[in-house]
Amino acid sequence: MVINDDLQAFTMIPYKMGIAAVMTLEHLVYDLLLNGKAPDGQALFGSSHGNLVSPGSALSVASLGAMITKMRRQMDDADKGDGAPYPIIVDPQVIIVPSDLELVANQLLASSVDPAFNNNLPNPYASKFKVASSAVLTDKTAWYLASYPNVTDTLEVAYLDGNEAPFIEEEEISTNDSRKFKVRLEAGVSILDHKGFVKNVGQ
């Protein structure tokens, strides 16, 4: 096997290790949506942050509109001299859903009319958002809205020296004709601000 690699072990093993490293990063990112805290130490989603819809509603034109309104009502915490917060510009970009809702989200954004009505009422959100889905999101009903990160801070993934790809090392051991593989992905994730996120617990 070492000479011929008939089973392609030395090709597939490092490949699968690299995939596992990337999936570990995906788990870290989505775990912040599920359990993360904002920089103020409070839960990312809650009434104090004004970014939680509970009781929730299924994904639809109406519920998406309500989510957008909630996001655009976010206020800046900075003091302009009068001690009062002021409105900021927060434009949504991505609908984040569990894999169970991926089809519904794509159908909604692909439809030129509101699927909830039979009178051809226009869908104002057709093709206006990206859909991100992940099986890591274990809550099958909850869905999220995230803003443009270049307008409002959201979540950051930082890589050491900018290396976004997993680094794989291979070592051949002559004493017993074996090989060692090691994969390394040096990255960290962090929530920068709560204002660019809204969560709907769904139904």
Salt bridges, closest charged atoms under 4 A:
ASP40 OD2 - HIS49 NE2 2.68
ASP77 OD2 - LYS195 NZ 3.10
ASP91 OD1 - ARG72 NH2 3.08
GLU169 OE1 - LYS182 NZ 3.62
GLU169 OE2 - ARG184 NH1 3.28
GLU170 OE2 - ARG179 NH1 2.93
GLU186 OE2 - ARG184 NE 3.32
ASP193 OD1 - HIS194 ND1 3.38
ASP193 OD2 - LYS195 NZ 3.18
